[in-house]
Amino acid sequence: MKRLIPLAVAVAAANAAVADENLPMEHVLVSVPLHKQAAETAMPVTVLTGDDLSRAASATLGDTLGNKPGLANASFGPGVGQPVIRGHQGARVTVLQNGTSSADASNLSADHSVAVEPLLADSIEVLRGPATLLYGGGAIGGVVNVIDNRVPANLSEESAGALEYRHDSASDLDNVVGRFDGSSGNFAFHADVLYRDWNDLEIPGYAMLDDDHDEHEEEEHEGEEHDEHEDEEQTKGVLDNTGGRTKSFTLGSSYHFESGFIGLAVNRLENEYGIPNGSHGHHDEHEEEHEEEHEEEHEEEHEEEHDEHDEHEEEGHGEDIRIDLEQTRYDVAMHLHEPLSGLEVFRGFLTYTDYEHDEIEGTGEIGTTYSNETWEARLEAVHQPIGNFHGVVGLQMVDGEFSALGEEAFIPQTDSSELGLFLVEDYHAGDWMFELGARYDRDERDPDTYAAGSESFNAFSASGSALWDIDGAWSVGAALSIAERAPATEELYSNVEAEDEHDLVVHAATSSIEIGNTELDTETSNNVDLSLNWYGEGSYLSVTAYYNDFEDYIGLFATGEEVDEVPVYVYAQEDAEFYGIEIDSEWTVASIGSGDVIVGVYGDYIRAELDNGDDVPRLPPMRVGGSLSWVADNWEVWTRVVDAADQDKPGVNEEETEGYTRWDLGGEYRLALGSGELVTFVNLNNVSDEEIRLSTSFLREIAPEAGRSIEAGIRYSF
């Protein structure tokens, strides 16, 4: 039975490794250097590939992953969706592009998008628990690795390519993606291109969560004067200032020889998008300054400037903030097979990323410019089996320079360097497999400010796991780990130069004042993961329970205090406990006509408390979901539902979030056409037009998710 293959996978399938026939999951984990399948490790791993990735792929990484157990989306309007792993986001979640950091500014702020494109991915792998030590203790929450073929790992015998167009009615989105892979002699080539544009997002009801809509509407009908800023916050049916445009292209090539290959790729990303009105607090300030200028000028000049102001109001609504992002990334990759006696594979990766984005005010002026220039090198040496041991030793080095310049720059320019050494070993003994790992990290932060000195941190992480293959179908696993994380730049140095409350800079993305703490120490997490897995023919069941005991957990906590009516948040440390359960399953229950009926059941639950009894803020709610699909050679029809409970434990000085029930349905048709395949698909998302507000989002009271929409597209691959 043939399942739908997404754009990237359709042209890269020839490069996929062949899996053990006894395992239904044929995906070999690229993020784990020992090349094992997800079913062969006790480490908690989530993989999106094939038809799962095709169905889930969206414009943002958070939205793409948000419906998988243990994963959620921290949206900031349709232009931003950051991944949340077991309640962790920001600095605790590391996003990789082919094994090295995305090196953007998404960890620094909730309104910064992740600079990777899920629609161009061959697969997306999410590691949590012990597996994260391969990529640093900073990934204490988890690792998301977006994998594509920009540096071709194989010489393809035949050229392959694909072209896709899709449209989504919720934001009038148009998305075009193209890809080509080929070879000539010993050289392999890759090229991809993406263009996407969209308008303001359509939503059910009002943008701002407010019980006073009726009174507001009555005032409008009576013609009474009311604040324009309030009108913007109370827009109905549309989320203002959320349109945008994305352009991306990649060129890559590799030279292959008898013992391996070496290759280079360059990617250019341009992403311009709006931040929902109400999240930034500039409007009133600019209005006051503008009015003061008018009072001091001649009446004619006043009228001219007033006209200009009205023009800005029409174009930008006075407080519209837009992000204009540019990133150029260079990747070098080298793979050598058996370069030395005793070595199975030696791999090297070198990445240079030049990232910059401007935050543009409604007047067209640049408020703040963020830049992040990063070099990263990674070396991995997989040794040949020594008895029953098989493992990898590695070195990771990162050197970066972050700066923020402008009126909202609340973090000083900071140079950071990181050095990591890691070792991971497998031991096989009959039906048992054991995994052991250790990592040492040295992190240095050097801010360019008189208010704080340089800081250095030593972190040690270790893990051990065991997987028992009971009878070829059932397996149980247990994993223990300890992970240490150095404080991030924003946690240490936010508003560090403020001498009193009048010097504090408002972080407009969250409409708050965030104050760092140079006294922060290394954060430590002691973790336990227990798993039960069953794999049958066309069916599987996976249950994972986990417990994380944090020492000196670093959080951004609401103080309940305000400065000039702006809430104050502080970075502080407190012991904390996280625990939860994740369930995922799929069952082939019947055959109808020429197709199979497949039922899926999934769900997750997370609870987190600080040592003082307070709840950890911005956690996802308990969710239970199900799916039903009919899959034939040329057809696939499916429906999915997820029910999210109220998040009534929001944390101190945080607001609760109501639950929701979301229905989606869709269908796909595949047709052989010449030497390729033509695929058409239509999805109806949020069928009941449910008002959905994500408890993980800073904008949950200002910006709900999309209402009912139709997504349709066509794809041709060869």
Secondary structure as UniProt FT lines:
FT   HELIX           7..12
FT   HELIX           13..15
FT   TURN            21..22
FT   TURN            33..34
FT   HELIX           38..40
FT   STRAND          45..48
FT   HELIX           50..56
FT   HELIX           61..65
FT   TURN            66..67
FT   TURN            69..70
FT   STRAND          71..75
FT   TURN            78..79
FT   STRAND          81..85
FT   TURN            86..87
FT   HELIX           90..92
FT   STRAND          93..97
FT   TURN            98..99
FT   STRAND          100..101
FT   HELIX           106..108
FT   TURN            110..111
FT   HELIX           118..120
FT   STRAND          123..127
FT   HELIX           129..135
FT   HELIX           137..139
FT   STRAND          142..147
FT   STRAND          160..168
FT   TURN            169..172
FT   STRAND          173..184
FT   TURN            185..186
FT   STRAND          187..198
FT   STRAND          201..206
FT   HELIX           213..221
FT   TURN            222..223
FT   HELIX           228..233
FT   STRAND          236..239
FT   STRAND          244..257
FT   TURN            258..259
FT   STRAND          260..275
FT   TURN            277..278
FT   HELIX           283..296
FT   HELIX           299..316
FT   TURN            317..319
FT   STRAND          321..337
FT   TURN            341..342
FT   STRAND          343..360
FT   TURN            362..363
FT   STRAND          366..386
FT   TURN            387..388
FT   STRAND          389..406
FT   TURN            407..408
FT   STRAND          414..429
FT   TURN            430..431
FT   STRAND          432..447
FT   TURN            450..451
FT   STRAND          455..469
FT   STRAND          474..485
FT   HELIX           489..493
FT   TURN            494..497
FT   HELIX           501..503
FT   TURN            508..511
FT   STRAND          512..515
FT   TURN            518..519
FT   STRAND          523..536
FT   TURN            537..538
FT   STRAND          539..563
FT   TURN            564..565
FT   STRAND          566..592
FT   TURN            593..594
FT   STRAND          595..610
FT   TURN            611..612
FT   STRAND          623..631
FT   STRAND          635..644
FT   TURN            652..653
FT   STRAND          660..673
FT   TURN            674..675
FT   STRAND          676..685
FT   TURN            687..688
FT   TURN            695..696
FT   TURN            698..702
FT   STRAND          709..717
//
